[in-house]
Amino acid sequence: MISGILLVIITIFLPPVGVYLIAGCGADLLINILLTCLGYFPGHIHAFYLEYVYYKKRDEIAAGRGGMGDGGRQPGGVYSQNVLNGGYGGQAPAAGYGQGGAYGTMGGGPAH
């Protein structure tokens, strides 16, 4: 997992690389490459928007809200499931993940 600060620094210089690191190779990357070619600032706006959605969803899922803090609506213009799921690959972490314990187990998973 790449650090948020490092990701922002990479995105400042090369927006498509920042998008690739959070979204992978897909529609979001292609859109960002096209926006960056059309104008450097539209590529930045798109890349930082994707990073905002990624970290917001990741924090919501880690807090146990399931990424539905906005009423269950998906953000517009985001096509990568990795971004929409906050990097959890389509499933939320187990209950108690990172909190030191879960019901019926010795531990809830690795701490953050």
VMD Tcl script that draws the C-alpha trace (Angstrom):
set ca {
  {0.00 0.00 0.00}
  {1.38 3.36 -1.00}
  {1.44 6.25 1.47}
  {-1.05 9.06 0.88}
  {1.62 11.76 0.90}
  {3.80 9.88 -1.57}
  {0.77 9.34 -3.79}
  {0.00 13.07 -3.82}
  {3.61 13.92 -4.71}
  {3.58 11.40 -7.56}
  {0.22 12.75 -8.78}
  {1.51 16.33 -8.82}
  {4.20 15.41 -11.32}
  {2.49 12.60 -13.28}
  {-1.28 12.38 -12.75}
  {-1.74 9.12 -14.75}
  {0.83 7.33 -12.57}
  {-1.10 8.31 -9.44}
  {-4.33 7.04 -10.98}
  {-2.65 3.79 -11.99}
  {-1.45 3.21 -8.42}
  {-4.98 3.41 -6.96}
  {-7.19 2.32 -9.85}
  {-5.01 -0.02 -11.89}
  {-5.19 -0.31 -15.65}
  {-8.72 0.43 -16.79}
  {-11.18 3.10 -17.84}
  {-10.12 5.56 -15.15}
  {-6.51 5.40 -16.29}
  {-7.47 5.90 -19.94}
  {-9.70 8.87 -19.06}
  {-6.90 10.40 -17.01}
  {-4.34 9.96 -19.78}
  {-6.69 11.66 -22.23}
  {-7.45 14.50 -19.81}
  {-3.74 14.99 -19.11}
  {-2.99 15.13 -22.86}
  {-5.81 17.64 -23.39}
  {-4.61 19.78 -20.54}
  {-2.37 19.22 -17.58}
  {-4.84 20.66 -15.04}
  {-7.88 18.56 -16.08}
  {-5.70 15.48 -15.53}
  {-4.81 16.74 -12.07}
  {-8.42 17.44 -11.13}
  {-9.49 13.95 -12.21}
  {-6.56 12.25 -10.44}
  {-7.10 14.09 -7.17}
  {-10.85 13.40 -7.33}
  {-10.18 9.66 -7.69}
  {-7.72 9.77 -4.80}
  {-10.26 11.62 -2.64}
  {-12.95 9.01 -3.37}
  {-10.46 6.18 -2.75}
  {-9.37 7.42 0.67}
  {-12.89 8.44 1.69}
  {-14.26 4.98 0.89}
  {-11.31 3.28 2.57}
  {-11.86 5.27 5.76}
  {-15.62 4.60 5.75}
  {-15.13 0.87 5.32}
  {-12.43 0.73 8.00}
  {-14.74 2.61 10.39}
  {-17.45 0.01 9.83}
  {-19.83 2.19 7.84}
  {-19.40 -0.05 4.81}
  {-18.55 2.81 2.50}
  {-22.17 3.95 2.44}
  {-21.79 7.17 4.43}
  {-23.25 9.10 1.50}
  {-26.60 7.32 1.49}
  {-25.42 4.39 -0.66}
  {-24.85 6.47 -3.79}
  {-21.80 5.75 -5.90}
  {-19.70 8.79 -6.84}
  {-20.00 9.86 -10.44}
  {-17.19 9.39 -12.92}
  {-15.44 6.57 -11.08}
  {-15.22 3.27 -12.94}
  {-12.61 1.32 -10.97}
  {-13.95 -1.11 -8.37}
  {-10.68 -0.70 -6.47}
  {-11.42 3.00 -5.98}
  {-15.11 2.41 -5.18}
  {-14.19 -0.20 -2.54}
  {-11.39 1.80 -0.97}
  {-8.79 -0.76 -2.00}
  {-10.45 -3.66 -0.19}
  {-10.97 -5.62 -3.42}
  {-14.75 -5.89 -3.34}
  {-15.20 -6.96 0.26}
  {-15.06 -5.11 3.53}
  {-12.52 -6.17 6.13}
  {-13.66 -8.63 8.76}
  {-15.47 -7.30 11.82}
  {-12.99 -6.00 14.34}
  {-10.22 -5.80 11.74}
  {-7.37 -3.81 13.15}
  {-9.13 -3.30 16.48}
  {-7.35 -6.07 18.34}
  {-10.12 -8.63 18.55}
  {-13.30 -10.00 17.05}
  {-16.06 -12.20 18.42}
  {-14.99 -15.85 18.59}
  {-11.41 -15.33 17.50}
  {-8.09 -14.66 19.14}
  {-7.47 -11.59 16.98}
  {-9.25 -9.50 14.42}
  {-6.43 -9.35 11.94}
  {-3.30 -7.31 11.56}
  {-3.37 -3.86 13.14}
  {-2.91 -0.87 10.85}
}
mol new
graphics top color blue
foreach p $ca { graphics top sphere $p radius 0.5 }
foreach p [lrange $ca 0 end-1] q [lrange $ca 1 end] { graphics top cylinder $p $q radius 0.2 }
display resetview
